Amino acid sequence: MLGNSQVSRPQRVGFLLLPNFSLAPVVSAIEPLRLANRQSAEELYTWEMFTVDGEPVSSSAGIALTPVRPLAEAEAIRTLVVVGGLETHAFDDRFVTSFLRRMDRLGADLGALCTGAHYLARAGLLDGYRCTVHWENIPSFEEDFPDIEVVPTLFDIDRNRFTCAGGAAALDLMLHLIEKQHGLELATIVSEQSIHERIREGADFQRMTLRSRLGISHPKLVLVIAEMEANLEEPLSRLALARNAGISTRQLERLFRRYLNRTPTRYYLELRLTRARNLLQQTSMPVIGVALACGFVSASHFSKCYREYYGHTPGDERKSRIKTAGTGA
């Protein structure tokens, strides 16, 4: 599938839906294939949904896609896409892992949407490959798989592996593959039919620029915040932040008060606590490990700051996540 214009027609694409999968990337991936068929007046692609046992599973939005088939019937598929979502990092199924490894030995192209990359990595199928995952999950992915290169781009294709950040990025991934296989003209038509004003490159970054995200344009303030986001594990001092931006600590305080209505110290703390919450929800790291990864020198200080900001302790956050996962909510 990956850029090969000589694939047999129709090309069969399978989507393995893990429990609590993200709905948006599945739809964003299938619609371009449907539109490519429609606009070319040929059956270029077919698609099938698979679950572990062939029974419907709910997406994180509580919506199930049907019909589905058991994964055991996907062996003839040459392109299989693992669709992750909430709690994918905690999902573990020996049969799924064994099946994906067998598909790899058979030469299939293996892909992942959203956090599906986490499952491929755990199965050892991203060893030696580059990949991407949703920006919110990159820190936890890096903690769990420090030897795998993860990039913060929309999608990434590395030989017979393709990974995608999820959401609308799945549309760009499929447009890219349609272009490689059937030409730019068809991909452009499909993009316009999707009211998609341009086909974004895989190397495009997932997140908006800081200026757009925060609604601020002051270059010094943007520079300081970028420094903060890049140094959460070992926070920089106010003096270092100000010096790196070429301003005084007094100017630094004024900028944060004026544009963000908080002190730089408070803003930096909130960034670190947000990262900590994501790690507590998306990994099984010990609480002390999360604390150290987010720049806190002790578990007690971390717990105090966390309770003050979120109203409960890091341990309560972890218990709540486990309870929610167990109820299938």
KOLVO-264583 format. One record per residue (C-alpha): x, y, z; chain; residue in one letter. Coordinates in nm, 2 decimals. Each point is the difference from the previous one (the first is absolute). Layout:
<<X Y Z> A a>
...
REM end
This chain:
<<0.00 0.00 0.00> A m>
<<0.27 0.25 0.10> A l>
<<0.06 0.19 -0.32> A g>
<<-0.02 -0.30 -0.22> A n>
<<-0.19 0.09 -0.32> A s>
<<-0.01 -0.37 -0.11> A q>
<<-0.22 -0.13 0.28> A v>
<<-0.28 -0.24 -0.11> A s>
<<-0.35 0.14 -0.02> A r>
<<-0.20 0.03 0.20> A p>
<<0.25 0.05 0.28> A q>
<<-0.14 -0.14 0.33> A r>
<<0.07 0.21 0.31> A v>
<<-0.09 -0.14 0.34> A g>
<<-0.06 0.20 0.31> A f>
<<0.05 -0.17 0.34> A l>
<<-0.22 0.19 0.25> A l>
<<0.13 -0.02 0.35> A l>
<<-0.24 0.07 0.30> A p>
<<-0.06 0.37 0.04> A n>
<<0.14 0.07 -0.34> A f>
<<-0.01 0.36 -0.13> A s>
<<-0.28 0.04 -0.25> A l>
<<0.12 0.31 -0.19> A a>
<<0.32 -0.16 -0.16> A p>
<<-0.19 -0.31 -0.12> A v>
<<-0.26 0.21 -0.18> A v>
<<0.28 0.24 -0.12> A s>
<<0.19 -0.30 -0.14> A a>
<<-0.29 -0.18 -0.17> A i>
<<-0.17 0.30 -0.17> A e>
<<0.29 0.08 -0.23> A p>
<<0.00 -0.36 -0.11> A l>
<<-0.37 0.01 -0.08> A r>
<<0.03 0.33 -0.18> A l>
<<0.30 -0.14 -0.20> A a>
<<-0.22 -0.28 -0.12> A n>
<<-0.29 0.24 -0.08> A r>
<<0.21 0.26 -0.19> A q>
<<0.20 -0.26 -0.20> A s>
<<-0.31 -0.21 -0.08> A a>
<<0.21 -0.30 0.10> A e>
<<0.02 -0.22 0.31> A e>
<<0.35 0.10 0.10> A l>
<<-0.05 -0.08 0.37> A y>
<<-0.21 -0.21 0.23> A t>
<<0.01 0.02 0.37> A w>
<<-0.10 -0.23 0.29> A e>
<<-0.04 0.04 0.37> A m>
<<0.15 -0.26 0.24> A f>
<<-0.02 -0.05 0.37> A t>
<<0.17 -0.26 0.22> A v>
<<-0.30 -0.23 0.01> A d>
<<-0.23 0.14 -0.28> A g>
<<-0.23 0.17 0.25> A e>
<<-0.05 0.37 -0.02> A p>
<<0.20 0.22 0.24> A v>
<<-0.09 0.35 0.10> A s>
<<0.21 0.30 -0.10> A s>
<<0.10 0.26 0.26> A s>
<<-0.31 0.19 -0.11> A a>
<<-0.22 -0.31 0.09> A g>
<<-0.07 -0.07 -0.37> A i>
<<0.07 -0.35 -0.15> A a>
<<0.07 -0.05 -0.37> A l>
<<-0.15 -0.30 -0.17> A t>
<<0.03 -0.24 -0.17> A p>
<<0.32 -0.14 0.15> A v>
<<0.18 -0.33 -0.04> A r>
<<0.23 -0.20 0.23> A p>
<<0.36 0.09 -0.04> A l>
<<0.08 -0.37 -0.08> A a>
<<-0.16 0.06 -0.34> A e>
<<0.23 0.29 -0.09> A a>
<<0.30 -0.21 -0.10> A e>
<<-0.06 0.06 -0.38> A a>
<<0.01 0.37 0.06> A i>
<<0.32 0.16 -0.11> A r>
<<-0.05 0.33 0.16> A t>
<<-0.12 0.00 0.37> A l>
<<-0.05 0.31 0.20> A v>
<<-0.01 -0.01 0.38> A v>
<<-0.24 0.27 0.14> A v>
<<0.06 0.10 0.35> A g>
<<-0.16 0.25 0.24> A g>
<<-0.06 0.03 0.37> A l>
<<0.19 -0.25 0.21> A e>
<<0.18 -0.16 -0.29> A t>
<<0.32 0.01 0.20> A h>
<<-0.17 -0.24 0.25> A a>
<<-0.15 -0.24 -0.26> A f>
<<0.18 -0.32 -0.03> A d>
<<-0.12 -0.31 -0.18> A d>
<<0.24 -0.29 -0.07> A r>
<<-0.20 -0.11 -0.31> A f>
<<0.01 0.35 -0.16> A v>
<<0.38 0.03 0.07> A t>
<<0.06 -0.34 -0.15> A s>
<<-0.22 0.07 -0.30> A f>
<<0.17 0.33 -0.08> A l>
<<0.34 -0.16 0.02> A r>
<<-0.12 -0.27 -0.24> A r>
<<-0.13 0.26 -0.24> A m>
<<0.34 0.17 0.01> A d>
<<0.17 -0.33 -0.09> A r>
<<-0.24 -0.03 -0.29> A l>
<<0.11 0.33 -0.13> A g>
<<-0.31 0.21 0.07> A a>
<<0.01 0.38 0.03> A d>
<<-0.08 0.08 0.36> A l>
<<-0.13 0.34 0.11> A g>
<<-0.15 0.18 0.30> A a>
<<-0.24 0.29 0.05> A l>
<<0.02 0.21 0.32> A c>
<<0.13 -0.21 0.29> A t>
<<0.00 -0.32 -0.21> A g>
<<0.38 0.06 -0.03> A a>
<<0.02 -0.08 0.37> A h>
<<-0.12 -0.35 -0.06> A y>
<<0.23 -0.06 -0.30> A l>
<<0.29 0.12 0.21> A a>
<<-0.09 -0.24 0.29> A r>
<<-0.02 -0.28 -0.25> A a>
<<0.36 0.08 -0.11> A g>
<<-0.12 0.10 -0.35> A l>
<<0.14 0.35 0.01> A l>
<<0.35 -0.10 0.11> A d>
<<0.24 0.17 -0.24> A g>
<<-0.28 0.21 -0.15> A y>
<<-0.10 0.36 0.03> A r>
<<-0.35 0.08 0.10> A c>
<<-0.25 0.27 0.12> A t>
<<-0.28 0.01 0.24> A v>
<<-0.25 0.26 0.12> A h>
<<0.19 0.30 0.16> A w>
<<-0.16 -0.05 0.33> A e>
<<0.13 -0.36 0.02> A n>
<<0.36 0.07 -0.12> A i>
<<0.14 0.05 0.36> A p>
<<-0.15 -0.32 0.12> A s>
<<0.10 -0.19 -0.31> A f>
<<0.36 0.13 0.04> A e>
<<0.00 -0.12 0.37> A e>
<<-0.12 -0.35 -0.10> A d>
<<0.21 -0.04 -0.31> A f>
<<0.32 0.21 0.04> A p>
<<0.18 -0.18 -0.28> A d>
<<-0.27 0.07 -0.27> A i>
<<0.03 0.32 -0.20> A e>
<<-0.33 0.19 0.03> A v>
<<-0.06 0.32 -0.20> A v>
<<-0.27 0.27 0.06> A p>
<<-0.12 0.00 -0.36> A t>
<<-0.35 -0.07 -0.15> A l>
<<0.10 -0.34 -0.14> A f>
<<0.31 -0.20 -0.07> A d>
<<0.08 -0.27 -0.25> A i>
<<0.31 -0.21 0.06> A d>
<<0.03 -0.29 -0.24> A r>
<<-0.29 -0.23 0.07> A n>
<<-0.12 0.18 0.31> A r>
<<-0.22 0.31 0.00> A f>
<<-0.13 0.18 0.31> A t>
<<-0.22 0.30 0.04> A c>
<<-0.08 0.25 0.28> A a>
<<-0.37 -0.07 -0.04> A g>
<<-0.30 0.24 -0.06> A g>
<<0.01 0.18 -0.34> A a>
<<0.36 -0.11 -0.05> A a>
<<-0.13 -0.34 -0.12> A a>
<<-0.16 0.18 -0.29> A l>
<<0.34 0.15 -0.10> A d>
<<0.16 -0.34 0.03> A l>
<<-0.25 -0.16 -0.23> A m>
<<0.02 0.29 -0.25> A l>
<<0.38 -0.05 0.00> A h>
<<-0.04 -0.37 -0.08> A l>
<<-0.26 0.06 -0.26> A i>
<<0.23 0.25 -0.17> A e>
<<0.29 -0.25 0.00> A k>
<<-0.21 -0.28 -0.13> A q>
<<-0.24 0.17 -0.24> A h>
<<0.14 0.35 -0.06> A g>
<<-0.03 0.36 0.12> A l>
<<-0.30 0.08 -0.21> A e>
<<-0.22 -0.27 0.18> A l>
<<0.14 0.09 0.34> A a>
<<-0.08 0.37 -0.06> A t>
<<-0.36 -0.07 -0.11> A i>
<<-0.05 -0.22 0.31> A v>
<<0.14 0.28 0.22> A s>
<<-0.23 0.26 -0.15> A e>
<<-0.30 -0.24 0.03> A q>
<<0.09 -0.02 0.37> A s>
<<0.01 0.38 0.03> A i>
<<0.36 -0.03 0.09> A h>
<<0.18 0.30 -0.14> A e>
<<0.34 -0.16 -0.04> A r>
<<0.17 -0.33 0.03> A i>
<<0.23 0.04 0.30> A r>
<<0.34 -0.16 0.00> A e>
<<0.09 -0.27 0.25> A g>
<<0.28 0.22 0.14> A a>
<<-0.25 0.27 0.10> A d>
<<-0.02 0.05 0.37> A f>
<<-0.31 -0.12 0.19> A q>
<<-0.05 0.30 0.23> A r>
<<-0.07 0.36 -0.09> A m>
<<0.27 0.25 0.06> A t>
<<0.03 0.14 0.35> A l>
<<-0.11 0.34 -0.14> A r>
<<-0.33 -0.16 -0.13> A s>
<<-0.05 -0.23 0.29> A r>
<<0.03 0.27 0.27> A l>
<<-0.13 0.30 -0.20> A g>
<<0.32 0.20 0.07> A i>
<<0.25 0.15 -0.23> A s>
<<0.26 0.15 0.23> A h>
<<0.33 -0.17 -0.13> A p>
<<0.17 0.00 0.34> A k>
<<-0.29 -0.15 0.18> A l>
<<-0.04 -0.27 -0.27> A v>
<<0.37 -0.08 0.03> A l>
<<-0.02 -0.04 0.37> A v>
<<-0.30 -0.23 -0.01> A i>
<<0.17 -0.21 -0.27> A a>
<<0.30 -0.03 0.24> A e>
<<-0.23 -0.11 0.28> A m>
<<-0.17 -0.27 -0.21> A e>
<<0.34 -0.13 -0.11> A a>
<<0.12 -0.02 0.36> A n>
<<-0.26 -0.16 0.22> A l>
<<0.21 -0.28 0.15> A e>
<<0.27 0.24 0.11> A e>
<<-0.17 0.34 0.04> A p>
<<0.20 0.31 -0.07> A l>
<<0.02 0.28 0.25> A s>
<<-0.17 0.34 -0.05> A r>
<<0.34 0.15 -0.05> A l>
<<0.10 -0.25 -0.26> A a>
<<-0.33 0.05 -0.19> A l>
<<0.03 0.37 0.00> A a>
<<0.37 -0.01 -0.10> A r>
<<-0.07 -0.24 -0.29> A n>
<<-0.27 0.24 -0.13> A a>
<<0.22 0.31 0.04> A g>
<<-0.22 0.17 0.26> A i>
<<0.01 0.07 0.37> A s>
<<-0.19 -0.21 0.26> A t>
<<-0.22 0.30 0.06> A r>
<<-0.09 0.03 -0.36> A q>
<<-0.07 -0.38 0.00> A l>
<<-0.25 0.04 0.29> A e>
<<-0.17 0.29 -0.17> A r>
<<-0.05 -0.19 -0.33> A l>
<<-0.16 -0.30 0.17> A f>
<<-0.22 0.22 0.21> A r>
<<-0.11 0.20 -0.30> A r>
<<-0.06 -0.27 -0.25> A y>
<<-0.07 -0.31 0.21> A l>
<<-0.12 0.14 0.34> A n>
<<0.23 -0.21 0.20> A r>
<<0.36 0.00 0.11> A t>
<<0.26 -0.19 -0.21> A p>
<<0.06 -0.23 0.30> A t>
<<-0.37 -0.09 0.01> A r>
<<-0.03 -0.05 -0.37> A y>
<<0.31 -0.23 0.00> A y>
<<-0.15 -0.20 0.28> A l>
<<-0.33 -0.04 -0.18> A e>
<<0.19 -0.13 -0.31> A l>
<<0.18 -0.26 0.21> A r>
<<-0.32 -0.11 0.18> A l>
<<-0.18 -0.04 -0.33> A t>
<<0.28 -0.22 -0.12> A r>
<<-0.02 -0.20 0.32> A a>
<<-0.37 -0.05 -0.04> A r>
<<0.05 -0.14 -0.35> A n>
<<0.27 -0.24 0.13> A l>
<<-0.22 -0.12 0.28> A l>
<<-0.28 -0.07 -0.24> A q>
<<0.20 -0.15 -0.28> A q>
<<0.27 -0.20 0.16> A t>
<<0.06 -0.23 0.29> A s>
<<0.30 0.19 0.13> A m>
<<0.03 0.02 0.38> A p>
<<-0.12 0.33 0.14> A v>
<<0.35 0.09 0.11> A i>
<<0.12 -0.07 -0.36> A g>
<<-0.27 0.24 -0.13> A v>
<<0.11 0.26 0.25> A a>
<<0.36 -0.01 -0.10> A l>
<<-0.09 0.00 -0.37> A a>
<<-0.18 0.33 0.05> A c>
<<0.26 0.18 0.20> A g>
<<-0.11 -0.07 0.36> A f>
<<0.27 -0.09 0.25> A v>
<<-0.22 -0.20 0.23> A s>
<<-0.32 -0.20 0.00> A a>
<<-0.14 0.21 0.29> A s>
<<0.05 0.33 -0.18> A h>
<<-0.15 -0.14 -0.32> A f>
<<-0.30 -0.13 0.19> A s>
<<-0.06 0.33 0.17> A k>
<<0.02 0.20 -0.32> A c>
<<-0.22 -0.25 -0.18> A y>
<<-0.27 0.01 0.26> A r>
<<0.00 0.37 0.01> A e>
<<-0.04 0.02 -0.38> A y>
<<-0.23 -0.29 -0.07> A y>
<<-0.18 -0.05 0.33> A g>
<<0.13 -0.36 0.05> A h>
<<0.33 -0.18 0.03> A t>
<<0.20 -0.17 -0.27> A p>
<<-0.09 -0.33 0.16> A g>
<<-0.37 0.08 -0.03> A d>
<<0.05 0.10 -0.37> A e>
<<0.16 -0.34 -0.07> A r>
<<-0.28 -0.19 0.19> A k>
<<-0.26 0.20 -0.19> A s>
<<0.16 -0.10 -0.33> A r>
<<0.01 -0.37 0.09> A i>
<<-0.36 0.01 0.11> A k>
<<-0.12 0.18 -0.32> A t>
<<0.19 -0.25 -0.21> A a>
<<-0.16 -0.29 0.18> A g>
<<-0.35 0.12 -0.06> A t>
<<0.05 0.05 -0.37> A g>
<<-0.10 0.37 0.03> A a>
REM end
